[in-house]
């Protein structure tokens, strides 16, 4: 039995209503956690080191609230260690950038799911504040033997103007996913489900849209499809500007996340290349004339 399968069996045995399960267990992926299908259930086993930066109590509340909002599968079990069991979504495809390109209407379904979440009235216990999270991640990295990409602190200093622009006409905070990696979306072709609420919190709703555009490697057509479905039309210049700003800022934040994975010796990806790539993309976008125009639009509201 592989180590991963042994962990799955141990987790399943700890769940009262699944302790007698002896059927097949199928690995479903996961970057930092282990996710498995066991019959009609999906079991998530927390990954090594995630307790440094994930509050599992907050995640449990958010996952249940998202299920009530109708955008995430029902949570059937969640323990203090972060082992979670949800209903398995039959007939759904785990998304990827390629799937978002190939599945007709997928960006629109994602936009509709975000709108449903953001307008649900759900309240998440965590406040996802970009610049505080950057500070927190930098503190974690200060205890580890990892080198930041060259120029990171210079770009962070430049981001102070962006921070000011965002604060001039803030949008009301709403329940957001905050980590819209493609693999956190399950598409049935008729409906898009969202899973994995580890980073979720009350946030500017435009963060989710900007971050998904980056994670999905959306081209202009896909981005417009997502925004058109979300806004039921054309976003205002200030709304579009916030989306573009967050396309850069999510890369600035997740660069540090990648370095934490590198320090924790997470084997599922080349996290040095991941971090350097995200930082390079952030810097490239911030240096464009269009980016300055979008910042001005946000500043003017």
C-alpha positions in Angstrom: 0.0 0.0 0.0 1.4 3.4 -0.9 2.0 6.0 1.7 -0.7 8.2 0.3 -3.3 5.4 0.3 -2.3 4.5 3.8 -3.0 8.1 4.9 -6.4 7.9 3.1 -7.3 4.7 4.9 -6.3 6.1 8.2 -8.4 9.3 7.6 -11.4 7.3 6.5 -11.1 5.1 9.6 -11.3 8.3 11.8 -14.7 9.3 10.2 -17.5 7.6 12.2 -19.9 7.0 9.3 -17.1 5.8 7.0 -15.0 3.6 9.4 -16.3 0.4 7.8 -15.6 1.5 4.2 -13.6 -1.1 2.3 -14.2 -0.1 -1.3 -11.9 1.5 -3.8 -10.0 4.7 -3.1 -9.0 6.9 -6.0 -6.5 9.8 -5.8 -8.0 13.1 -7.1 -4.9 15.3 -7.0 -4.2 18.4 -4.8 -1.1 20.6 -4.7 -0.7 20.8 -0.9 -3.2 18.3 0.3 -4.2 14.8 -0.5 -7.7 14.4 -2.0 -9.4 11.0 -2.7 -12.7 9.7 -3.9 -14.2 6.9 -1.8 -17.6 5.9 -3.2 -20.0 8.8 -2.9 -17.6 10.8 -0.8 -14.6 13.0 -1.3 -11.9 12.9 1.5 -9.3 15.7 2.0 -6.2 15.0 4.1 -4.2 18.1 5.0 -0.7 18.3 3.6 2.6 18.6 5.5 3.2 22.1 6.9 -0.2 23.6 6.0 -0.9 24.2 9.7 1.6 27.1 9.4 -0.7 29.2 7.2 -4.2 27.6 7.2 -6.7 28.1 9.9 -8.8 25.0 9.7 -11.6 26.3 11.9 -12.1 29.2 9.6 -12.0 26.9 6.6 -14.7 24.7 8.1 -17.1 27.6 8.5 -16.4 28.9 5.0 -16.9 25.5 3.4 -20.3 25.0 5.1 -21.4 28.6 4.2 -20.3 28.0 0.6 -22.4 24.8 0.5 -25.4 26.8 1.8 -24.9 29.3 -0.9 -25.1 26.5 -3.4 -21.7 26.8 -5.0 -19.9 24.0 -3.1 -20.7 20.4 -2.2 -22.2 19.6 1.2 -19.7 19.2 4.1 -20.4 15.9 5.8 -17.5 15.9 8.3 -14.6 18.2 9.4 -12.4 17.4 12.3 -9.9 19.5 14.3 -7.0 18.2 12.2 -8.5 19.4 9.0 -9.7 16.0 7.6 -12.8 16.9 5.6 -15.4 14.8 3.9 -17.8 16.2 1.3 -20.3 14.8 -1.2 -18.5 13.6 -4.4 -19.8 15.5 -7.4 -20.7 12.9 -10.0 -20.1 13.7 -13.7 -17.9 16.7 -13.0 -14.6 17.5 -14.7 -11.8 18.9 -12.6 -10.8 22.0 -14.4 -7.5 23.1 -15.9 -6.4 26.0 -18.1 -6.9 23.7 -21.1 -10.4 22.7 -19.9 -11.4 26.3 -19.5 -10.5 26.8 -23.2 -12.2 23.6 -24.5 -15.4 23.5 -22.4 -17.9 25.7 -24.1 -19.2 28.3 -21.7 -16.9 27.4 -18.8 -15.6 30.9 -18.1 -19.3 32.1 -18.0 -20.3 29.3 -15.6 -17.4 30.3 -13.3 -18.5 34.0 -13.5 -22.0 32.9 -12.6 -20.7 30.8 -9.6 -18.7 33.8 -8.3 -21.7 36.0 -8.6 -23.9 33.5 -6.7 -21.3 33.3 -3.9 -20.6 37.0 -3.7 -24.3 37.9 -3.5 -25.3 35.1 -1.2 -24.9 37.1 2.0 -22.6 34.4 3.4 -20.2 35.6 6.1 -16.7 34.0 6.4 -14.7 34.4 9.6 -11.4 35.4 8.0 -10.7 38.8 6.5 -8.5 38.2 3.4 -6.4 41.3 3.4 -3.8 41.1 0.6 -1.0 43.2 2.2 -1.3 41.7 5.6 -1.0 38.3 4.1 2.1 39.3 2.2 3.6 40.5 5.5 2.6 37.2 7.2 4.1 35.1 4.4 7.3 37.2 4.6 7.5 36.5 8.3 7.2 32.8 7.7 9.9 32.9 5.0 12.2 34.9 7.3 12.5 31.6 9.4 13.4 29.5 6.3 16.4 29.2 4.0 14.8 30.5 0.8 15.8 33.4 -1.4 13.1 35.9 -2.6 13.1 36.7 -6.4 15.5 39.6 -7.2 13.6 42.9 -7.0 10.6 41.5 -4.9 10.9 44.2 -2.3 11.2 46.9 -5.0 7.9 45.8 -6.5 6.3 45.6 -3.1 7.3 49.2 -2.5 5.7 50.2 -5.9 2.5 48.4 -4.9 2.0 51.0 -2.2 0.5 53.3 -4.8 -1.9 50.5 -5.8 -2.8 50.0 -2.2 -3.7 53.7 -1.9 -5.8 53.5 -5.2 -7.7 50.5 -4.0 -8.5 52.2 -0.7 -10.0 55.3 -2.2 -13.3 53.8 -3.4 -13.4 50.4 -1.7 -16.1 47.8 -2.7 -18.1 46.2 0.1 -16.4 43.1 1.4 -18.2 39.8 0.5 -17.5 36.1 0.9 -14.8 35.2 -1.6 -13.0 32.0 -2.5 -9.6 33.9 -2.8 -7.7 31.0 -4.2 -9.4 30.2 -7.6 -6.9 27.7 -8.9 -8.4 25.9 -11.9 -8.4 22.6 -10.1 -10.7 24.1 -7.5 -13.5 24.2 -10.1 -15.6 21.2 -11.0 -17.6 21.6 -14.2 -20.6 19.5 -15.1 -21.2 21.3 -18.3 -24.3 22.9 -16.9 -23.0 24.1 -13.5 -19.7 25.1 -12.0 -18.9 24.0 -8.5 -16.1 25.5 -6.4 -14.1 23.6 -3.8 -11.2 24.1 -1.3 -11.9 27.0 1.0 -8.6 27.1 2.8 -7.8 30.7 1.8 -11.4 32.0 1.7 -12.5 35.2 3.5 -14.3 38.5 3.3 -12.6 40.3 0.4 -13.0 42.6 -2.5 -15.0 40.5 -5.0 -12.9 41.6 -7.9 -10.0 39.5 -6.5 -11.7 36.3 -7.4 -12.2 37.4 -11.0 -8.7 38.7 -11.5 -7.1 35.7 -9.9 -9.1 33.2 -11.9 -8.1 35.0 -15.1 -4.5 34.5 -14.2 -4.8 30.9 -13.0 -6.9 29.9 -16.1 -4.5 31.7 -18.4 -7.5 33.4 -19.9 -7.2 35.1 -23.2 -9.3 38.2 -23.9 -12.3 36.3 -25.1 -12.4 34.1 -22.0 -12.0 37.0 -19.6 -14.8 38.9 -21.3 -17.0 35.9 -21.2 -16.4 35.5 -17.4 -16.9 39.3 -16.7 -20.0 39.5 -19.0 -21.6 36.6 -17.1 -20.7 38.0 -13.7 -21.9 41.6 -14.4 -24.6 40.7 -16.8 -23.0 43.1 -19.2 -20.0 45.4 -19.3 -18.1 46.2 -16.1 -17.5 49.8 -15.2 -13.9 51.1 -15.8 -13.2 51.1 -12.1 -14.4 47.5 -11.7 -12.4 46.3 -14.6 -9.4 48.2 -13.2 -9.7 46.3 -9.9 -9.7 43.0 -11.8 -6.5 44.0 -13.7 -4.8 45.2 -10.5 -5.6 41.9 -8.8 -4.2 40.0 -11.7 -0.8 41.5 -10.7 -1.3 41.4 -7.0 -2.3 37.7 -6.8 1.0 36.9 -8.5 2.8 39.0 -6.0 1.1 37.1 -3.1 1.3 33.6 -4.5 5.0 34.0 -5.3 5.5 33.9 -1.5 3.2 30.9 -1.2 5.3 29.1 -3.7 8.4 29.8 -1.8 6.8 28.4 1.4 6.0 25.2 -0.5 9.7 25.1 -1.7 10.9 25.5 1.9 8.5 22.8 3.1 10.0 20.5 0.4 6.6 19.9 -1.3 7.4 17.5 -4.1 4.4 18.0 -6.4 5.9 20.9 -8.4 9.0 22.9 -9.1 8.1 25.7 -6.7 11.3 27.7 -7.4 10.2 28.0 -11.1 6.6 28.5 -9.9 7.6 31.5 -7.7 10.0 33.1 -10.2 7.5 32.7 -13.0 4.7 34.3 -11.0 6.9 37.2 -9.9 8.1 37.8 -13.5 4.5 37.9 -14.8 3.5 40.4 -12.0 6.3 42.7 -12.8 5.7 42.5 -16.5 2.0 43.5 -16.1 2.8 46.3 -13.7 5.2 47.9 -16.2 2.6 48.2 -19.0 0.9 51.5 -19.8 -2.5 49.9 -19.7 -1.8 48.9 -16.1 -1.3 52.6 -15.1 -4.5 53.5 -16.9 -6.4 50.9 -14.9 -4.9 52.1 -11.6 -6.1 55.6 -12.6 -9.6 54.3 -13.2 -9.7 52.7 -9.8 -8.3 55.8 -8.2 -11.1 57.9 -9.8 -13.8 55.4 -8.9 
